[in-house]
């Protein structure tokens, strides 16, 4: 699926309400915390620590970030391209 299609799907799910940076940071923290809990692997969480759960959380990071870029007025594809170029430079 193309990025623009993912953004359209995201807007179908969440509507056109735009989050500000503070709201986005709180949501990123929530998803990051879920991934951290998965890695910590406490005995109380064992039942939910499946590959599907981790894949879902990583997908949440990707899918939600596309919408958050747009919320802040940025083109998600441009943001991704900038990140790719930055990582290429960093790796060299």
BADRENZA-834679 format. One line per 4 residues: number of its first residue (from 1); for each residue y, z, x of N, C-alpha, C, CB. Coordinates in pm, 1 decimal. Glycine has a CB too. Example, Ala and Ser with C-alpha at 12.3 -4.5 7.8 and 13.67 -1.06 7.14 Angstrom:
1) -569.0 780.0 1319.0 -450.0 780.0 1230.0 -330.0 780.0 1320.0 -447.3 904.6 1130.8; -225.0 708.0 1285.0 -106.0 714.0 1367.0 3.0 787.0 1290.0 -59.8 572.5 1408.4
//
This chain:
1) -117.3 0.0 84.4 0.0 0.0 0.0 124.4 0.0 89.5 -0.6 122.3 -96.3; 221.8 -77.9 54.0 345.3 -84.1 131.2 433.0 38.0 104.4 422.0 -212.5 98.5; 520.9 65.2 198.4 608.5 181.8 186.8 691.6 175.4 59.7 700.2 192.2 308.7; 746.6 58.4 26.8 829.3 48.5 -93.4 747.1 78.5 -218.8 892.4 -91.3 -103.5
5) 619.5 40.9 -217.6 533.4 71.8 -331.8 503.8 221.2 -340.5 402.6 -6.8 -322.4; 486.3 284.3 -224.3 465.4 429.2 -222.7 588.1 502.0 -275.7 432.7 477.4 -80.6; 705.8 453.4 -239.0 828.9 514.3 -290.0 838.7 497.1 -441.1 952.3 452.7 -221.4; 807.1 379.8 -490.8 809.1 356.4 -636.0 711.2 449.1 -706.9 774.9 209.3 -667.9
9) 591.4 463.1 -652.4 492.1 553.2 -711.8 541.3 696.3 -710.2 358.8 543.0 -637.8; 602.7 736.1 -600.3 656.9 870.6 -588.9 763.4 896.3 -695.0 714.9 892.5 -449.8; 849.6 798.3 -716.5 954.7 813.3 -817.9 894.6 816.7 -958.9 1057.3 698.2 -806.7; 785.6 745.7 -980.5 718.3 752.5 -1110.8 665.1 894.2 -1134.8 602.1 648.9 -1118.3
13) 616.8 956.5 -1031.1 561.4 1092.4 -1042.4 672.6 1195.8 -1055.1 472.9 1125.1 -920.6; 771.9 1190.0 -966.9 871.1 1295.8 -954.4 1005.8 1263.9 -1018.1 891.6 1326.5 -811.6; 1024.3 1140.2 -1060.9 1151.7 1103.9 -1120.9 1256.7 1075.9 -1014.6 1199.7 1214.0 -1213.9; 1379.3 1063.9 -1058.2 1487.2 1024.1 -968.3 1569.5 1140.1 -913.7 1577.4 930.0 -1038.6
17) 1526.7 1263.0 -940.3 1599.6 1377.3 -886.4 1591.5 1374.4 -733.9 1542.9 1511.2 -942.3; 1704.4 1388.7 -668.8 1711.4 1386.8 -522.9 1720.8 1529.3 -470.3 1832.2 1302.8 -474.3; 1637.6 1560.5 -373.6 1642.0 1691.3 -310.3 1741.0 1687.5 -194.5 1501.2 1734.1 -261.3; 1803.3 1801.8 -167.0 1889.0 1810.0 -48.3 1804.2 1857.0 70.3 2010.5 1907.2 -72.5
21) 1864.3 1858.5 187.6 1788.7 1891.8 307.6 1726.6 2031.0 300.3 1878.2 1882.1 429.1; 1798.3 2128.1 247.8 1743.0 2264.4 235.6 1618.6 2266.3 147.4 1848.7 2360.3 178.3; 1623.0 2194.3 36.6 1508.0 2188.2 -53.4 1389.8 2117.2 12.6 1546.2 2116.9 -183.6; 1420.2 2013.3 89.5 1314.9 1939.8 159.8 1249.9 2028.0 265.6 1371.7 1812.0 224.6
25) 1330.6 2101.6 340.6 1277.1 2189.7 444.5 1181.8 2292.8 384.4 1391.5 2260.6 519.3; 1218.0 2349.3 270.6 1130.8 2447.7 205.5 997.0 2385.2 167.4 1199.0 2505.9 80.7; 999.1 2260.9 122.3 875.5 2193.7 83.3 792.1 2153.8 204.2 906.9 2071.0 -0.3; 857.9 2110.1 310.7 785.2 2079.5 434.6 715.9 2206.7 484.8 882.2 2022.1 544.1
29) 787.1 2318.4 477.1 730.2 2445.6 520.1 606.6 2483.5 440.5 833.1 2554.6 508.5; 608.1 2453.8 312.5 493.6 2484.3 227.0 371.0 2403.5 269.6 527.5 2455.9 79.7; 390.0 2273.7 288.1 277.7 2188.4 328.7 229.5 2227.3 468.3 318.7 2039.0 325.8; 324.6 2252.0 560.0 288.6 2293.5 695.0 210.0 2424.4 691.9 414.4 2308.7 781.9
33) 253.3 2516.4 607.2 181.6 2643.1 591.8 40.1 2623.3 541.8 256.2 2733.8 497.3; 21.2 2530.1 448.9 -113.4 2500.2 399.0 -202.5 2447.8 511.6 -106.9 2397.4 284.3; -145.9 2363.2 597.8 -222.0 2310.6 711.0 -251.8 2422.6 811.0 -144.5 2195.5 780.1; -156.4 2509.9 833.7 -177.5 2623.9 924.0 -286.5 2716.3 872.0 -47.4 2702.4 942.3
37) -286.1 2742.9 741.3 -390.1 2827.1 682.5 -527.4 2762.6 700.8 -361.8 2851.7 532.9; -532.4 2631.6 686.0 -658.4 2559.8 704.6 -708.3 2581.6 846.8 -641.1 2408.3 675.2; -619.7 2570.1 944.8 -658.2 2587.9 1085.6 -694.7 2733.4 1115.7 -544.1 2542.6 1178.1; -620.9 2828.0 1059.2 -650.1 2969.9 1081.0 -791.6 3002.2 1033.0 -546.5 3059.3 1007.8
41) -830.0 2941.2 921.3 -966.5 2950.5 869.1 -1010.1 3093.5 840.4 -1062.4 2888.1 966.3; -922.4 3168.9 776.0 -955.9 3306.1 737.3 -1073.7 3305.8 640.1 -833.4 3376.6 673.7; -1150.4 3410.7 643.1 -1270.8 3417.5 558.2 -1236.6 3401.9 410.2 -1344.0 3550.5 580.5; -1120.0 3450.8 367.9 -1081.6 3439.0 226.8 -1053.1 3294.2 185.9 -959.0 3525.0 199.2
45) -1029.1 3207.2 283.0 -995.9 3067.5 254.0 -1111.2 2971.0 277.8 -879.2 3025.5 337.1; -1225.6 3020.2 320.3 -1337.5 2934.1 360.9 -1375.9 2833.0 253.0 -1458.4 3019.1 395.7; -1372.4 2872.6 127.3 -1416.6 2783.3 19.9 -1326.9 2660.7 3.6 -1422.0 2859.1 -110.6; -1201.2 2672.4 44.2 -1108.5 2560.2 26.6 -1092.0 2476.4 152.3 -974.1 2611.2 -17.0
49) -1154.4 2515.5 260.6 -1136.4 2443.8 386.9 -1240.2 2333.4 402.2 -1144.9 2540.8 505.3; -1211.5 2224.3 335.5 -1297.3 2107.3 341.7 -1218.6 1993.8 405.5 -1349.1 2067.6 200.3; -1289.3 1891.3 449.2 -1220.8 1774.0 502.8 -1129.0 1713.2 397.9 -1322.3 1669.7 551.4; -1172.9 1711.3 273.0 -1088.5 1654.8 166.5 -959.1 1733.5 150.0 -1164.8 1652.3 33.8
53) -964.1 1863.5 164.7 -842.8 1945.9 152.4 -744.7 1914.4 265.9 -879.2 2096.9 153.4; -794.9 1903.3 387.5 -707.0 1871.2 500.3 -651.5 1729.6 486.3 -782.6 1885.8 634.0; -732.9 1635.6 445.1 -685.7 1498.7 423.4 -576.1 1496.1 317.3 -802.3 1406.9 381.8; -593.6 1575.3 211.5 -492.7 1582.8 105.3 -360.5 1635.1 160.2 -541.6 1672.9 -9.6
57) -365.3 1739.5 240.3 -242.3 1796.9 294.7 -173.1 1699.8 390.4 -272.7 1928.8 366.7; -248.5 1631.1 474.4 -188.4 1531.0 562.4 -128.0 1417.7 479.7 -293.2 1475.5 661.6; -196.5 1379.0 373.1 -142.6 1278.2 281.6 -14.7 1325.1 215.2 -245.2 1243.1 175.6; -8.9 1454.3 180.8 114.0 1509.3 122.3 231.5 1495.0 218.2 94.4 1657.1 85.1
61) 207.6 1519.0 347.1 314.6 1504.1 446.3 365.5 1360.2 446.4 264.5 1544.0 588.0; 273.7 1265.3 451.1 311.5 1123.6 456.5 381.1 1080.4 328.2 188.1 1036.1 481.0; 316.2 1103.4 216.4 364.9 1055.2 86.9 498.2 1119.6 49.6 261.4 1082.9 -22.1; 509.6 1249.5 68.5 632.7 1319.3 32.2 748.1 1281.9 124.9 610.4 1470.0 35.2
65) 719.8 1264.0 253.4 826.3 1232.3 347.4 892.3 1099.1 314.7 772.2 1229.8 488.9; 815.9 1005.8 262.0 874.4 877.6 219.9 981.4 902.7 114.1 764.6 781.2 164.7; 951.7 986.4 17.9 1048.0 1019.7 -87.3 1165.6 1098.8 -31.6 979.8 1099.3 -198.8; 1138.2 1191.9 58.7 1244.9 1274.0 114.2 1342.9 1190.7 195.4 1186.8 1384.5 200.5
69) 1293.6 1091.3 268.7 1385.1 1000.0 339.9 1481.0 936.8 239.9 1305.6 889.2 417.1; 1425.6 886.7 132.1 1507.1 822.4 28.5 1602.7 922.2 -36.3 1417.2 758.7 -78.5; 1555.0 1045.0 -59.1 1641.2 1148.0 -117.8 1767.6 1167.6 -35.7 1565.8 1280.4 -129.5; 1754.8 1156.5 95.3 1868.3 1178.4 185.1 1948.4 1051.1 210.0 1819.6 1234.1 317.1
73) 1909.8 943.0 142.2 1983.4 817.3 154.7 1937.4 728.9 268.8 2127.4 846.0 171.7; 1821.4 759.4 325.4 1768.9 681.1 436.3 1658.9 587.6 387.3 1715.8 773.2 547.4; 1648.0 473.1 452.5 1540.7 378.5 425.3 1414.5 430.9 494.3 1577.7 233.2 474.9; 1310.3 465.6 418.1 1189.5 521.8 479.8 1128.4 430.7 586.0 1086.4 550.1 373.3
77) 1132.2 300.4 563.0 1075.2 207.5 660.4 1154.2 210.6 791.6 1072.9 64.5 603.0; 1285.9 219.5 781.7 1368.4 230.3 902.2 1336.9 359.9 977.1 1518.4 224.6 865.8; 1320.3 469.6 903.1 1286.6 597.7 965.6 1153.6 588.5 1040.8 1279.7 709.2 859.3; 1055.9 523.9 979.7 925.4 508.3 1044.1 938.0 421.8 1168.6 823.4 446.8 946.4
81) 1010.8 312.5 1158.4 1028.3 224.2 1273.9 1097.4 296.6 1388.9 1108.8 100.3 1234.4; 1197.5 378.8 1358.1 1264.0 457.5 1461.4 1166.6 553.7 1529.1 1381.5 535.1 1401.6; 1081.1 615.3 1449.9 982.6 709.1 1503.9 881.8 636.8 1593.2 909.6 781.9 1389.7; 837.8 519.5 1550.8 742.5 442.5 1631.3 803.6 408.6 1766.7 700.2 313.1 1557.4
85) 926.4 359.4 1764.9 993.1 323.7 1890.5 1012.7 446.6 1979.5 1129.0 257.1 1861.9; 1050.9 557.4 1921.2 1071.1 681.0 1996.8 940.1 726.3 2061.5 1126.7 792.0 1905.0; 831.4 720.3 1986.9 702.8 763.2 2041.7 654.6 670.1 2152.4 598.3 770.4 1931.2; 681.2 541.3 2136.3 645.9 446.5 2243.3 721.9 480.2 2370.9 676.4 300.9 2200.0
89) 851.8 506.3 2357.8 933.8 540.6 2474.7 887.7 671.5 2536.7 1081.9 550.3 2435.8; 855.6 768.6 2452.2 812.1 898.8 2501.2 680.9 886.3 2579.2 795.5 997.3 2384.2; 591.7 803.1 2530.8 460.5 787.8 2593.4 473.2 721.4 2731.4 367.1 704.8 2502.5; 572.8 636.2 2748.7 592.1 570.3 2879.3 640.5 671.3 2976.2 691.0 452.3 2871.1
//
